[in-house]
Amino acid sequence: MIVTNAHHPRPEQAMGFFAADDGEPMCMVNLLKFRDKAAYADGSEPELSGREAYARYAAGVHACLAVVGGKVRFSGAVTGLLLGEVEELWDMVAIAEYPSRKAMLAMVQSPEYQAITRHRDAGLEGQLNICTKAGAGA
């Protein structure tokens, strides 16, 4: 299995993802890897860690989620691995619930969300986003 963290989906990934909206609730599992030092595009705030920059994004994303009827279900630091192997662990896991993919698209296109993405980009080395069906039991 090849694992490649990224900052943003490729255009074709995003188009296919949002086009597959079935109108059903979904959860997005975010596996987050932080930069040691924040890397703002304008060079500002070099004293911040990646985790601190991302925390600024996380503080704002709660309100953006609420506007579209979503919420943060879980977030926590990764502390270890019980099963399997990866070359390097992620630093944090966050799970956000959305009423639909359409709601998620509305959020990521909103001016309020766009205003906070600079903190996300500055803080993250990369991430994986895994879409799951909300409420689907095992």
Beta strands, then each sheet from edge to edge (+ up, - down):
strand 1: 26-34
strand 2: 71-77
strand 3: 92-98
strand 4: 124-133
sheet 1: 2+ 3- 1+ 4-
end
